[in-house]
């Protein structure tokens, strides 16, 4: 069996009512659409399974690779837990207009209702227009009755927490937390493999046929976390040429590496694949006694669990997100 190597996949591009042109103009995605909202970089969602575009495995999809390589690709522990289902969905999102206000169920509720995983996710803001905002959580302590009253009175906006954002901001959004990406934002999203979204409010928009999009008011009620947390933005201090932790939960661990000189990575301590999302610059990834793969801004690379030692060599300044499962 040929040796595994850093894998790149064809992006799965999705036009959205709120999409724009940043995925093409900033991250070099192959689209001419002015409404491209999402680039699914690595996906195991049924009907949207990523296909390899580099090396001798080109044309094979992610599920086929896990069937063949099992723990060598994803890590023995992860293969034992998830089988051939890859546990993360990795995306770039361009919101040219505000997204719907929504919530995702947790694992228990998603399994009960949809025989699927719930969705805990995080956002890393790559680019944001001046005064761009996101919605994350409630701005006061809430309960079911108060929430329903605001829904009835069409005053939902009064109780939502709006946050101004800039490039580099991080938001961790556990299942149950109400949220929405605002207009003028390009971000990286790391989430559980799940496409279950309960839409609460869509700013009275209509689709191409003049109909409003479906709402999931009743389904969302049991999923919502009404607690007020006070602080929703993740505080961190980046250190040059070192990996800075951004998120750490049972579903994924994400770090930021901002570097201008070679960085050696040893993954002997984790039994997991690693994902690099290149946000800036150009990088050569050296692995397996001098073999290499390059990546540029907008590219995502899956490092198989069997590759334990890497050397990341930037051409000038570079920035990547590093993602794995503990």
Secondary structure, DSSP 8 states (H G I E B T S, - for coil): ------EEB--EEEEEEEEESHHHHTT--S---S-EEEEEEE-EETTEE-BB-SSTTTT-BHHHHHHHHTHHHH-HHHHHHHTTS-SEEEEEEEESS---EEE---HHHHHHHHSS----EEEEEEEE-TT-EEEEEESS---HHHHHHHHHTT-GGGGEEEEE--TT-EEEE-TT--EEE-SSEEEEEEEES----EEEE-TT-B-TTS-B----HHHHHHH------S--B------TTSEEEEEE-SS-EEEEEEESS-EEEE-TT--S-EEEEEEESEEEEEETTTEEEEEETT-EEEE-TT--EEEEEESSSEEEEEEE--
